[in-house]
Amino acid sequence: GWQYRFPTTMHLLSCTRPLLDWVVRERVRKHPRIHLMERTTALALLGDATRVSGVRVSARASGPREPYDLHAALVVDATGRSSAAPKWLAALGPATPLAECVDPGLSYTTVQYKGAPGSDVPFLGVHIRPDRDHPRGAVLLPVEADRWILTAYGMRGHQPPTDQAGVLHFLGGLADPVLHEWARHNEPAAPPRGFRNTANRRYLYERAGAAPSGFLAVGDACCTFNPIHGHG
Ligand SMILES: Cc1cc2nc3c(=O)[nH]c(=O)nc-3n(C[C@H](O)[C@H](O)[C@H](O)COP(=O)(O)OP(=O)(O)OC[C@H]3O[C@@H](n4cnc5c(N)ncnc54)[C@H](O)[C@@H]3O)c2cc1C
């Protein structure tokens, strides 16, 4: 059934990932002690089996891109879920770090819709959770630029499709019809996008011999959670 409504002091700010990234990036750019190199890709780690001493990078330009080296006392890997550091470290000599992985088989499909948030709907946002008889869920939230973001999700065997007709059909199988009805009467702003890489994974860099000195992995590069937990 529905959660009952009650006064709360908890607030939720919903926005798209590009807006969140932009706000963080602007703050970083203003920091006097941080030098940001835009459109630059890390290609490899420098050093040897005992110590990481820098990074090989290249500019993301359209013309010829000559890689160059940045030397550092400490290299922090913050390249996220797709970090190539285990491969780069293996090239320096130490064994590839062990990884613990628990894959729940969860899949997402997200669609942005046009529309003015709060205009003629009786809710600020909706989350229809899965239950025993309906192993699929969906969340609808308003975001910037008068848009809504709808994410449908399901476990193995109930993956949401990535085409608009398929998404609508999927929403029809939720435990409550409210999001199916809403989506039928609203216009998508862009085609659906799927996300399947939802496994929980932790690299055991702290194990002896897993990483040379001068190297630190942070955030998703070290440990990623199934996004359903909402914990970055
Ligand atoms: C679908 C989904 C929903 C989520 N929902 C939530 C939520 O509700 N709440 C929450 O707290 N967390 C959520 N998370 C998790 C959260 O997004 C991550 O934990 C967080 O973004 C990790 O931050 P990070 O800085 O470690 O990595 P990222 O945010 O992934 O940043 C890594 C950056 O490194 C760049 N990069 C990668 N490789 C290179 C390279 N070789 N050279 C240069 N740059 C590179 C990437 O372009 C990217 O900008 C969600 C994740 C997903 C996938």
The ligand as an ORCA input file, in Angstrom:
! r2SCAN-3c Opt
* xyz 0 1
  C      22.614      4.392    -11.984
  C      23.330      4.920    -10.753
  C      22.602      5.556     -9.740
  C      23.251      6.022     -8.588
  N      22.521      6.654     -7.614
  C      23.141      7.141     -6.513
  C      22.423      7.824     -5.482
  O      21.214      7.974     -5.561
  N      23.106      8.314     -4.420
  C      24.464      8.163     -4.313
  O      25.057      8.640     -3.338
  N      25.166      7.514     -5.267
  C      24.549      7.002     -6.348
  N      25.266      6.337     -7.303
  C      26.695      6.131     -7.087
  C      27.498      7.374     -7.431
  O      27.152      7.838     -8.724
  C      28.980      6.994     -7.407
  O      29.273      6.313     -6.207
  C      29.841      8.239     -7.492
  O      29.573      8.943     -8.684
  C      31.313      7.831     -7.446
  O      32.086      8.985     -7.566
  P      33.563      8.898     -8.088
  O      34.059     10.313     -8.090
  O      34.327      7.863     -7.340
  O      33.463      8.348     -9.601
  P      32.668      8.952    -10.839
  O      31.574      9.852    -10.398
  O      32.324      7.778    -11.712
  O      33.748      9.869    -11.561
  C      34.837      9.308    -12.245
  C      35.307     10.338    -13.250
  O      36.546      9.903    -13.802
  C      36.499     10.090    -15.204
  N      37.417      9.112    -15.806
  C      37.261      7.768    -15.945
  N      38.323      7.208    -16.527
  C      39.188      8.222    -16.774
  C      40.482      8.291    -17.368
  N      41.124      7.203    -17.816
  N      41.083      9.512    -17.465
  C      40.457     10.644    -17.010
  N      39.245     10.632    -16.433
  C      38.617      9.444    -16.318
  C      35.053      9.858    -15.594
  O      34.765     10.489    -16.832
  C      34.340     10.529    -14.422
  O      34.176     11.907    -14.646
  C      24.639      5.855     -8.451
  C      25.371      5.218     -9.476
  C      24.721      4.751    -10.613
  C      25.539      4.075    -11.687
*
